[in-house]
Amino acid sequence: MGERVGQITKVPEVKKSSSNSRVRRTKRLQSMDTPADRILFLQRTAGNQAVSRLIRSGALQANLRIGQPGDMYEQEANRVADAVMTMPHPRLQSQPENEEEEETVQTKPLADQITPLVQRQEEPVQAKFKDGDVVFGSGEYQPQSKEGKQLLGHELTHVAQQSSEKAIQRILGVTPKLERLRELLKEDLEDAAIVLMGYLSPKEVREVLARREFKELAMSAFNNKEMYRAIKAMRGDLYPSLEWMFDEGTDWSKVRDVIARAPSGKDRVRSDNWMKDQFVSECNDEEMAEAVVLLGGTEKQQRKWMEAKGADWTLVLGRLQYNYLEKMRKDEENKKKKEAEETAKKLGKPMPITFPKVTIDDIVEKQVNKGKLPTHPKTAWEVLTKVQKTDWKERRAPEALKKLMKSIKGTELEKVMEDESADYEFDPEYALKKGAYAWHRAGRFYGNTLGFGMAFVKDIEHDEKIVWPILAHEIGGHAKYGKTFSSKIMDEALDLMPKHIRKRWQDTKEARQQFFETYKYPETEIYAALCQLRYEIPLSGPKPKRRPLAVDPYTNIPDQLSNIKRHYDPEVAKAVLRVLGRRVRDSSEIVDRDKKYFIKQVKLIFK
C-alpha cells in the first residue's frame, strides 16, 4: 500500500506499523473555498489523529440543515468520503529538515486511530451526524471495511460543514501555533499561514510581529496583497504592522485601512522619525495630509510631518473640514432613519427597508447663508431722466468723492487709501438691485475697487464723516486683508467632495456667492468690522451719524465668530482664529480697545 504522494507541508520521519513509503515534499497552494476543500486541507496538515481529537473534545457543535437525500451537503459528503478514505496517511509530528531530504513515513491506519474513540460511545444508534458528534448504531461501525471507511468520511465531512472555521482553530491548536506558522511560511503556503494568523492570541501576535525571523519569512512568502491580508488577520499593534508593510512594499490604500483599523500604536508611529520618512517616501501631498489626520496628534507633530513632505498645511485642515461635513451628513442620515423607524412603530407598520439618503450637498445647502439685505426701490434710478442720470454720473458722484478725499487728509484713513491704491466705481443699478450701500471688489477684472451707489453719494453730500467707517471697513479691512486663510481651507475641502457637488458650489454664480459668504467671508468680515470700529465709535470727539440700515460692529463681530464655530471643524476653527488673531494683533488700523474686545469675544464664544 506504499505509494509516492505530494504533501503541502514538510513530512518528518516517523514510524509506521505497515509498509514504508518514501515521500518528497512539493510546494502547492491550497484552496479552501468549500467545506470539502477544508476537510482535505485539515486532514493533510494536521492528520487523522487531530480529527479524532477534535471529535473527542466535543468542540464542534452547531445546527446545520443537512442530511436530506440528494441535497448539496449530502452530495459533497459522498464525494469527500471517497477522496479522504483513499488518501495516504499524513504526518503526526514535525521536525525541521532540508528541502531536498526524503523521509520515511509510518503512521497507524486511520481505522486503528479512531476505533477506540467510537467504541466509547455509550448509546450507539444508526450512523449519523448530530450536534457536532459522529454516532454509530450497533454493528454499523466497521472502519476496516471499505463501506465503513466511506461512512466515516461521509459523516466527518458534515463535521467540517457545520463549523469549518472552528475546526481550523481547534485542529491547528494540536501543535504550537507559532511553530506551525513558521512551517507554513517556509513552505510558501500563503493562504494557510494567513488563516492561522487570524487565530493567534494577542500575545502570540505581539511575539510574531516583534521577531525578525517571522518578518523575513513573511516577506519571502507574501506579495503585497498577501502581506496586507496577513496584517489585517493579526490585528496587531500599528507600528510593527506598518513596519512589515513598508519593508515588503505597499500602497497608500492598504496603509490607510491598517491605520483606520489599528487598536493602538498611533502615538509611537507619529513620534518616530523612521516612520515619518516612510510616509514621506510613499505618500503624495494629499495622501500625507490624510495620514496626518488619521494618526492625529498635536498640531506641532502634524506640521512637522507636512513640512517634511513639503506639503501645505491647509491640506490637513481641508481634510478635517471635509470630515466634519461628512460626520454631519452621517448624523443627519441616522436622524432621519431613527425618525422613520419611530413613525413606523407608532403607526404599527413594518420597519422601512430603505431610508432617506443625505449628501454633503444637503449639509452645505442647509448651512449656507441665504439672507439678503433689504433692497431699495429699483425705480429710484429707473425713474430718472437721461439728463438726471448723466448729472449723477458726471457731477454729483465725482464731486462727492473729492469732498470725501479732502475730509480724510491727515488721518489714518488717508494712509489706508494711499496704501491700497483703491479705485472707485459709481454703480447705482447694482446697489439698488442688491440693496448694497458700498462694497469692495477685488480680482483681475476689478483690481482693488470700492463700489457705491446713490445713498453713499447723498451721505457724503450731507456729512462726509458718515462714510468714514465704510472706507475703513471696505478698504482698510477687506482690501487690506486679502484672500482669507479659510478660503484656502474650504477650497481643499471642496476638492474632496464628489465632482457634481464640487461643480455646483464652484461654478454656479449664486451658489458660489452663498458658499463664500458662509465659509470664507466671516474671517475677513471680523477684521473689517474691527477696522470700522475706530471710526464708528471714535476714541474721542463726537460719533458720526449712523447711516440707515448700517450693521452695528458690536453685533456683527460676535455673529461672525459664531458662524465660524458653527460651520467649521473645531480644529479648523482654531487654526482660522489663530491666523486672524495674528492679523488683528499686528494691525495698525485696529486700536488696542478693539483688539481687547476681539479677544474677549473669542473667549466668550469658544469657551
C-alpha positions, 0 to 999 in steps of 0.5 A: 500500500506504499505509494509516492504522494505530494504533501503541502507541508514538510513530512518528518520521519516517523514510524509506521506499523505497515509498509514504508513509503518514501515521500518528497515534499512539493510546494502547492497552494491550497484552496479552501473555498468549500467545506470539502476543500477544508476537510482535505486541507485539515486532514493533510496538515494536521492528520487523522489523529487531530480529527479524532481529537477534535471529535473527542473534545466535543468542540464542534457543535452547531445546527446545520440543515443537512442530511436530506437525500440528494441535497448539496451537503449530502452530495459533497459528503459522498464525494469527500468520503471517497477522496479522504478514505483513499488518501495516504496517511499524513504526518503526526509530528514535525521536525525541521529538515532540508528541502531536498531530504526524503523521509520515511513515513509510518503512521497507524491506519486511520481505522486503528486511530479512531476505533477506540474513540467510537467504541466509547460511545455509550448509546450507539444508534444508526450512523449519523451526524448530530450536534457536532458528534459522529454516532454509530448504531450497533454493528454499523461501525466497521472502519476496516471495511471499505463501506465503513471507511466511506461512512466515516468520511461521509459523516466527518465531512458534515463535521467540517460543514457545520463549523469549518472555521472552528475546526481550523482553530481547534485542529491547528491548536494540536501543535504550537501555533507559532511553530506551525506558522513558521512551517507554513511560511517556509513552505510558501503556503500563503493562504494557510499561514494567513488563516492561522494568523487570524487565530493567534492570541494577542500575545502570540501576535505581539511575539510574531510581529516583534521577531525578525525571523517571522518578518523575513519569512513573511516577506519571502512568502507574501506579495503585497496583497498577501502581506496586507491580508496577513496584517489585517488577520493579526490585528496587531499593534500599528507600528510593527504592522506598518513596519512589515508593510513598508519593508515588503512594499505597499500602497497608500490604500492598504496603509490607510485601512491598517491605520483606520483599523489599528487598536493602538500604536498611533502615538509611537508611529507619529513620534518616530522619525523612521516612520515619518520618512516612510510616509514621506517616501510613499505618500503624495501631498494629499495622501500625507495630509490624510495620514496626518489626520488619521494618526492625529496628534498635536498640531506641532507633530502634524506640521512637522510631518507636512513640512517634511513632505513639503506639503501645505498645511491647509491640506490637513485642515481641508481634510478635517473640514471635509470630515466634519461635513461628512460626520454631519451628513452621517448624523443627519442620515441616522436622524432621519432613519431613527425618525422613520423607524419611530413613525413606523412603530407608532403607526404599527407598520413594518420597519422601512427597508430603505431610508432617506439618503443625505449628501454633503450637498444637503449639509452645505445647502442647509448651512449656507447663508441665504439672507439678503439685505433689504433692497431699495426701490429699483425705480429710484434710478429707473425713474430718472431722466437721461439728463438726471442720470448723466448729472449723477454720473458726471457731477454729483458722484465725482464731486462727492468723492473729492469732498470725501478725499479732502475730509480724510487728509491727515488721518489714518484713513488717508494712509489706508487709501494711499496704501491700497491704491483703491479705485472707485466705481459709481454703480447705482443699478447694482446697489439698488438691485442688491440693496448694497450701500458700498462694497469692495471688489477685488480680482483681475477684472476689478483690481482693488475697487470700492463700489457705491451707489446713490445713498453713499453719494447723498451721505457724503453730500450731507456729512462726509464723516458718515462714510468714514467707517465704510472706507475703513471697513471696505478698504482698510479691512477687506482690501487690506486683508486679502484672500482669507486663510479659510478660503484656502481651507474650504477650497481643499475641502471642496476638492474632496467632495464628489465632482457634481457637488464640487461643480455646483458650489464652484461654478454656479454664480449664486451658489458660489456667492452663498458658499463664500459668504458662509465659509470664507467671508466671516474671517475677513468680515471680523477684521473689517468690522474691527477696522470700522470700529475706530471710526464708528465709535471714535476714541474721542470727539463726537460719533458720526451719524449712523447711516440707515440700515448700517450693521452695528460692529458690536453685533456683527463681530460676535455673529461672525465668530459664531458662524465660524464655530458653527460651520467649521471643524473645531480644529479648523476653527482654531487654526482660522482664529489663530491666523486672524488673531495674528492679523488683528494683533499686528494691525495698525488700523485696529486700536488696542480697545478693539483688539481687547474686545476681539479677544474677549469675544473669542473667549466668550464664544469658544469657551 
